[in-house]
Amino acid sequence: MSKEVFSCRPDDELASVERLMRERQVHRVPEVDPQGHLAEIIALSDIAREAAKESQPRKPRRVSDAEIPETIARACASRHSIVLTTQAAA
């Protein structure tokens, strides 16, 4: 469980939610309404399902094929190993 909560709004683009998951290494993002109440939870599986739907012809892509596995890998990576890697590169 994360100590810090990252959320999104109903009008946020799917690509921005996917980017949030990748950058913050979270598997789920709560979507909150304008009053700050929980509307739904967006999970990695939702991103994957949406990408599968978008692969159908005549539908514009919001998340690329390359972004999906990268997001899943980053969200599932050990935070400890990423911190060590980042510090070693500095």
C-alpha positions as CSV (number, residue, x, y, z in Angstrom):
1,M,0.0,0.0,0.0
2,S,1.3,3.4,-0.9
3,K,1.7,6.2,1.6
4,E,1.0,8.8,-1.0
5,V,-2.2,8.7,-3.1
6,F,-2.2,9.8,-6.7
7,S,-5.6,10.4,-8.3
8,C,-7.2,11.5,-11.6
9,R,-10.4,13.3,-12.7
10,P,-13.1,11.9,-15.0
11,D,-12.0,14.3,-17.8
12,D,-8.3,13.3,-17.6
13,E,-6.9,11.6,-20.8
14,L,-6.2,7.9,-20.5
15,A,-2.6,8.6,-21.7
16,S,-2.1,10.9,-18.7
17,V,-3.4,8.2,-16.3
18,E,-1.1,5.6,-17.9
19,R,1.9,8.0,-17.5
20,L,1.0,8.6,-13.9
21,M,1.0,4.9,-13.2
22,R,4.4,4.5,-15.0
23,E,6.1,7.4,-13.3
24,R,4.7,6.8,-9.8
25,Q,4.9,3.0,-10.0
26,V,1.2,2.5,-9.0
27,H,-1.1,-0.4,-10.2
28,R,-4.3,1.5,-9.6
29,V,-5.4,5.1,-9.7
30,P,-8.6,6.4,-8.0
31,E,-10.7,8.6,-10.1
32,V,-12.4,11.3,-8.0
33,D,-15.3,13.5,-9.0
34,P,-15.3,17.3,-8.8
35,Q,-16.4,17.1,-5.1
36,G,-13.4,14.8,-4.3
37,H,-15.5,11.6,-3.9
38,L,-14.3,8.3,-5.3
39,A,-15.9,7.6,-8.7
40,E,-14.0,4.5,-9.7
41,I,-10.6,2.8,-9.6
42,I,-8.6,2.6,-12.8
43,A,-6.2,-0.4,-12.8
44,L,-3.5,-1.6,-15.1
45,S,-5.9,-4.2,-16.4
46,D,-8.2,-1.4,-17.5
47,I,-5.4,0.2,-19.5
48,A,-4.6,-3.1,-21.1
49,R,-8.3,-3.7,-22.0
50,E,-8.6,-0.2,-23.5
51,A,-5.4,-0.8,-25.6
52,A,-6.9,-4.0,-26.9
53,K,-10.1,-2.1,-27.9
54,E,-8.1,0.6,-29.5
55,S,-6.3,-1.9,-31.7
56,Q,-9.5,-2.4,-33.6
57,P,-9.6,-0.6,-37.0
58,R,-10.9,3.0,-37.2
59,K,-10.3,3.9,-33.6
60,P,-7.7,6.5,-32.7
61,R,-4.9,5.3,-30.4
62,R,-4.5,7.1,-27.0
63,V,-1.8,4.7,-25.6
64,S,0.8,3.1,-27.8
65,D,1.7,-0.6,-27.9
66,A,5.1,0.2,-26.5
67,E,3.7,2.2,-23.5
68,I,1.6,-0.7,-22.1
69,P,4.4,-3.1,-21.3
70,E,6.6,-0.3,-20.1
71,T,3.9,0.9,-17.7
72,I,3.3,-2.6,-16.4
73,A,7.0,-3.2,-15.9
74,R,7.6,0.1,-14.2
75,A,4.6,-0.2,-11.9
76,C,5.6,-3.7,-10.9
77,A,9.3,-3.0,-10.4
78,S,10.8,-2.9,-6.9
79,R,11.0,0.7,-5.8
80,H,14.1,-0.1,-3.9
81,S,16.0,-1.3,-7.1
82,I,14.9,1.8,-9.0
83,V,16.1,4.2,-6.3
84,L,19.5,2.3,-6.2
85,T,19.8,2.5,-10.0
86,T,18.9,6.2,-10.1
87,Q,21.4,7.0,-7.3
88,A,24.2,5.0,-9.1
89,A,23.6,6.9,-12.3
90,A,24.0,10.3,-10.5
